[in-house]
Amino acid sequence: MGTETVKSTTHHPPPTIRILGIDPGIAATGWGVIDKAGEKLRLVEHGAIITSAGDAHHERLFHIYCQLLEVIDALKPDAAAVEELFGGVNIKTALSVGQARGVAVLACAGRGLAPHDYTPLRIKQAVAGYGRAGKGQVQQMVKALLGLARAPEPDHAADALAVAICHAHSAHPSAIVAARDRAVSGRRKDLAFPA
């Protein structure tokens, strides 16, 4: 009588990847964190960092920086994505948004994250399937993709969640896992950044 070999069919669930999306701005910087497990997306938390127009410019930037560090330290994302500066804005606005974006990238780097850049066109295509989708359409798609009862608010936070969703759809899971492992092993504790 022969023996049969029984193959194990144990199914391992896909790893859960936590992604931080950032929509930079000097008056308001939106942030959103989602978890991705296989094809499933789940909202973790979202919000916006608001600065006062009455404060000095450098103080506003420092506030954004410190608040983003708090978000990263509290929620421990594995990957980060930041919206790129879009065309069609005046130079003064572009400079302010560019500085806020630089601060966001610096905060990520200070915690071992290498943020990915996505254009507004790419983000809208990934979320709404249409590169010229309006803010309302993007918010409704973010709501649908994350299975929320209502669209996330404020709109800067919804935009940040769209950035995170874009990265979830664009980056290969193994690349995100590799980035997470590098971030965990390479946290730069020697830098004089606020804890």
C-alpha positions in Angstrom: 0.0 0.0 0.0 1.5 3.4 -1.1 1.6 6.5 1.1 0.2 9.8 0.1 1.9 13.1 0.6 -0.5 15.7 2.0 0.5 19.3 1.1 -0.2 21.9 3.7 -2.6 24.5 2.4 -2.1 27.0 5.2 -3.0 30.4 4.0 -1.0 33.3 5.4 -2.9 36.6 5.5 -1.2 39.4 3.6 0.9 41.7 5.7 -0.7 44.9 6.9 1.1 48.0 5.7 0.5 51.4 7.3 0.8 54.4 4.9 0.9 58.1 5.8 -0.3 60.5 3.2 0.5 64.3 3.4 -1.1 67.2 1.6 1.3 70.1 2.4 0.3 73.7 2.8 1.4 76.6 5.0 -2.1 77.5 6.3 -3.2 73.8 6.6 -1.2 70.6 6.1 -3.5 67.6 5.8 -2.4 64.1 6.9 -4.1 60.8 6.7 -3.0 57.3 7.7 -4.5 54.1 6.3 -3.7 50.4 6.7 -3.5 48.1 3.6 -3.9 44.4 3.9 -4.0 42.7 0.5 -6.6 44.7 -1.5 -8.4 46.0 1.6 -7.9 49.5 2.8 -8.8 50.8 6.3 -8.8 54.3 7.8 -6.6 54.6 10.8 -6.7 58.3 11.5 -6.7 61.7 9.8 -6.5 65.4 10.5 -5.0 68.7 9.5 -2.3 70.9 11.0 -3.6 74.5 11.0 -1.2 77.5 11.4 -2.1 81.1 12.2 -1.5 83.8 9.6 -0.5 86.0 12.5 2.5 83.9 13.3 6.0 84.4 11.8 6.6 82.2 8.7 9.4 80.2 10.3 7.1 79.5 13.4 4.4 78.2 11.1 6.8 75.8 9.4 8.2 74.6 12.7 4.7 74.0 14.0 4.0 71.8 10.9 7.2 69.9 11.4 6.7 69.2 15.1 3.0 68.1 14.6 4.0 65.7 11.8 6.7 64.2 14.0 4.0 63.6 16.6 1.7 61.9 14.1 4.6 59.7 12.9 5.6 58.8 16.4 2.0 58.0 17.5 0.9 56.1 14.5 4.2 54.5 13.3 3.6 54.4 9.5 5.6 52.0 7.4 5.6 54.2 4.3 4.9 57.8 3.5 3.7 59.7 0.4 3.6 63.5 -0.2 1.7 65.4 -2.9 3.9 67.2 -5.3 3.6 70.9 -5.9 1.1 71.6 -8.7 1.4 74.1 -11.5 -0.8 77.1 -12.1 -0.2 78.8 -8.7 1.5 82.2 -8.2 5.1 82.3 -7.1 4.4 83.4 -3.5 2.0 80.5 -3.0 4.3 78.1 -4.7 7.2 79.1 -2.4 5.1 78.7 0.8 3.7 75.3 -0.3 7.2 74.2 -1.3 8.6 75.1 2.1 5.7 73.3 3.9 6.4 70.3 1.6 10.1 70.4 2.4 9.3 70.4 6.1 7.0 67.4 5.6 9.8 65.5 3.8 12.2 66.4 6.6 9.9 65.2 9.3 9.6 61.8 7.4 13.3 61.6 6.9 13.9 62.3 10.6 11.9 59.2 11.4 13.5 56.9 8.8 10.8 57.2 6.2 11.6 57.9 2.5 8.4 59.6 1.2 7.2 59.0 -2.3 6.0 61.9 -4.5 2.8 61.9 -6.4 1.4 64.6 -8.7 -2.2 65.8 -8.2 -3.0 64.3 -11.6 -1.7 60.8 -10.6 -3.5 61.0 -7.2 -6.8 61.8 -8.9 -6.4 59.0 -11.4 -5.6 56.5 -8.7 -8.6 57.5 -6.5 -11.3 58.7 -8.9 -10.1 57.2 -12.2 -10.0 60.6 -13.8 -7.1 63.1 -13.6 -9.3 66.1 -13.7 -11.7 65.0 -10.9 -13.0 67.8 -8.6 -12.4 68.0 -4.9 -15.9 66.7 -4.2 -15.4 63.7 -6.4 -12.1 62.8 -4.8 -13.7 63.1 -1.3 -16.6 60.9 -2.3 -14.2 58.3 -3.7 -12.0 58.4 -0.6 -15.2 57.8 1.4 -16.2 54.8 -0.8 -12.7 53.3 -1.0 -12.3 53.4 2.8 -15.9 52.3 3.5 -16.7 55.4 5.5 -20.2 56.6 6.5 -19.3 60.2 5.3 -16.5 62.0 3.5 -13.5 62.8 5.7 -13.1 66.4 6.9 -11.5 68.8 6.6 -10.8 68.6 2.9 -7.0 68.8 3.4 -7.3 65.6 5.4 -9.4 64.0 2.6 -6.7 65.0 0.1 -4.0 63.5 2.3 -6.0 60.2 2.5 -6.2 60.3 -1.3 -2.4 60.6 -1.4 -2.1 57.5 0.9 -4.6 55.6 -1.2 -2.6 56.5 -4.4 0.5 55.0 -2.8 -1.4 51.9 -1.7 -2.5 51.4 -5.3 0.8 52.4 -6.9 3.6 50.8 -4.9 4.1 47.0 -4.9 3.5 45.5 -1.4 6.9 43.9 -1.3 8.5 47.3 -1.9 6.5 48.9 0.9 7.5 46.0 3.3 11.2 46.5 2.3 10.9 50.2 2.9 9.3 49.5 6.3 12.1 47.2 7.3 14.7 49.7 6.3 12.8 52.4 8.2 12.7 50.3 11.4 16.3 49.3 11.2 17.6 52.7 10.2 15.8 55.1 12.5 18.2 58.0 12.9 18.5 58.6 16.6 21.7 60.6 16.3 19.9 63.5 14.7 19.0 66.5 16.9 15.3 66.3 16.0 12.5 66.6 18.6 11.4 63.2 20.0 
